[in-house]
Amino acid sequence: VFNHLVRAPEDPILGVTVAYNKDPSPVKLNLGVGAYRTEEGKPLVLNVVRRVEQQLINDVSRNKEYIPIVGLADFNKLSAKLIFGADSPAIQDNRVTTVQCLSGTGSLRVGGEFLAKHYHQRTIYLPTPTWGNHPKVFNLAGLSVKTYRYYAPATRGLDFQGLLEDLGSAPSGSIVLLHACAHNPTGVDPTLEQWEQIRLLIRSKALLPFFDSAYQGFASGSLDADAQPVRLFVADGGELLVAQSYAKNLGLYGERVGALSIVCKSADVASRVESQLKLVIRPMYSSPPIHGASIVAAILKDRDLFNDWTIELKAMADRIINMRQELFDALRSRGTPGDWSHIIKQIGMFTFTGLNAEQVSFMTKEYHIYMTSDGRISMAGLSSKTVPLLADAIHAAVAR
Ligand code: PMP
């Protein structure tokens, strides 16, 4: 009965790893997927995570019963506190509802389905470019996807004027997806002053902000600093949604742990919103998994564990920032044509190199370096050992 099926294309991001795995070269380098690697190129489980997992295993009072549809209560409360801040007026007024979801992607999907069902405007505006999964997630959730200008290739920076124009002409009430920090794939974020202007525009047009926070703490090394744009919007008392992921900042990629928060106008509305979120989640996957959220809740709850986490998180962020400097220096010392200062200016896990698809495919073929065809490289996959190889490859690709 499935004979008619044509083979589906690989996911453009995950497909990079499939191609990498097939390459027998001993020097091959995967800069495609956004996952942190150590200086030795190995995946990292944070010490604080290992310690909490040991405690959880040794605690015989724990069981594996289903958790509620909306997830672990502690996890939800602490996740809201992490993104909004302990003294957030929305939390104090009980105007926030938070539900545990399957990492960032699941949180976006649940939020998208909720909006498609209950919000009066079904159009969501995404930045150009954006994470490749965004349009698919929101389309399948039942929203119609439009775009707003974000990145200016000429300056390799923010197209702030274009952004203001496009959001300024969006129909009132439209949903706007905003990357909370460390924009993927460009590494280009608005300044806080620009965020303030974006906020004024969004509120004056009654647009609905939906923040995607996949990199809190990963951009600057500070959890609070990276949450500033979200907190700016919460402070004005308006409504918003936030999808949080613990994949990157706690290295819990495969545990699929995240949260969707919806900030409402009153505690009463928030509790009705939560009741409707349950109806979205129940037929989708019934209830979320227990393990990852238990790890996160334990860390967020305990001052010492939390402190240890921030130290390890800062070390990851600093290593990425160092890689930016090393790559920039390596290109400069080779005299590679072009201005590469965007490598040190951009923020977060990725550098949007400006290399085109043809140059990327040359680097893959000749240097066994793998990345997405838009020229995005994961700085977290780079080490002092592999920087010279990447710099050689970029130099050769540009000089061709
Ligand atoms: N949003 C953005 C911008 C991302 O870069 C990612 C991960 N690449 C996600 C959401 C979702 O990641 P996850 O589902 O693994 O939390």
Boltz pocket constraint, residues with backbone or C-beta under 6 A from the ligand:
constraints:
  - pocket:
      binder: B
      contacts: [[A, 34], [A, 102], [A, 103], [A, 104], [A, 105], [A, 106], [A, 131], [A, 179], [A, 182], [A, 184], [A, 212], [A, 214], [A, 244], [A, 245], [A, 246], [A, 247], [A, 253], [A, 257], [A, 258]]
      max_distance: 6.0
